[in-house]
């Protein structure tokens, strides 16, 4: 099972995400659940890495584990706040959808600070 922790600010803006474990739906190369999770998280990482006004940090050192977070540089603009809220919404919707369709293979947890 893949365990995903999504951390957002109280306003709903994305702060960090940590995913651990392989889904176990199928063998390597045939696991559609793992592929869907990976696609969603990699695309999110690319968007965050290209977003002005934040520093992006990622840890991909362990196979089957992925963690990334953002650090706002200076004061957060309304535009950046909105972008980070949208990123959180997309992650939440995509991961929730997967966890409803494949509840034995992905677990989404969310917390705020």
FENURDA-V164744 format. One record per residue. N is the residue number from 1. RES is the residue in one letter. SS is DSSP state (a for helix, b for strand, c for the rest). PSI is psi as a letter, one per 20 degrees, with the letter a starting at -180 (none if undefined). Layout:
# FENURDA-V164744
n={N | N}
res={RES | RES}
ss={SS | SS}
psi={PSI | PSI}
This chain:
# FENURDA-V164744
n={1 | 2 | 3 | 4 | 5 | 6 | 7 | 8 | 9 | 10 | 11 | 12 | 13 | 14 | 15 | 16 | 17 | 18 | 19 | 20 | 21 | 22 | 23 | 24 | 25 | 26 | 27 | 28 | 29 | 30 | 31 | 32 | 33 | 34 | 35 | 36 | 37 | 38 | 39 | 40 | 41 | 42 | 43 | 44 | 45 | 46 | 47 | 48 | 49 | 50 | 51 | 52 | 53 | 54 | 55 | 56 | 57 | 58 | 59 | 60 | 61 | 62 | 63 | 64 | 65 | 66 | 67 | 68 | 69 | 70 | 71 | 72 | 73 | 74 | 75 | 76 | 77 | 78 | 79 | 80 | 81 | 82 | 83 | 84 | 85 | 86 | 87 | 88 | 89 | 90 | 91 | 92 | 93 | 94 | 95 | 96 | 97 | 98 | 99 | 100 | 101 | 102 | 103 | 104 | 105 | 106 | 107 | 108 | 109 | 110 | 111 | 112 | 113}
res={X | X | X | X | X | X | X | X | X | X | X | X | X | X | X | X | X | X | X | X | X | X | X | X | X | X | X | X | X | X | X | X | X | X | X | X | X | X | X | X | X | X | X | X | X | X | X | X | X | X | X | X | X | X | X | X | X | X | X | X | X | X | X | X | X | X | X | X | X | X | X | X | X | X | X | X | X | X | X | X | X | X | X | X | X | X | X | X | X | X | X | X | X | X | X | X | X | X | X | X | X | X | X | X | X | X | X | X | X | X | X | X | X}
ss={c | b | b | b | b | b | b | b | c | c | c | c | c | b | b | b | b | b | b | b | c | c | c | c | c | c | c | c | c | c | c | a | a | a | a | a | a | a | a | a | a | a | a | a | a | a | a | a | a | c | c | c | c | b | b | b | b | b | b | c | c | c | c | c | b | b | b | b | b | b | b | b | c | c | c | c | c | a | a | a | a | a | a | a | a | a | a | a | a | a | a | a | a | a | a | a | a | a | a | a | a | c | c | c | c | b | b | b | b | b | b | b | c}
psi={q | p | p | p | o | p | p | r | r | h | i | j | q | p | g | r | q | p | p | p | q | q | h | j | g | r | r | p | i | j | n | h | g | g | g | g | g | g | g | g | h | g | g | g | g | g | g | g | h | j | p | q | i | q | p | p | p | q | o | k | h | p | p | j | q | p | p | q | r | q | o | p | o | b | q | p | r | h | g | g | g | g | g | h | g | g | g | g | g | g | g | g | g | g | h | g | g | g | h | h | h | m | h | i | i | p | p | p | q | q | q | q | none}
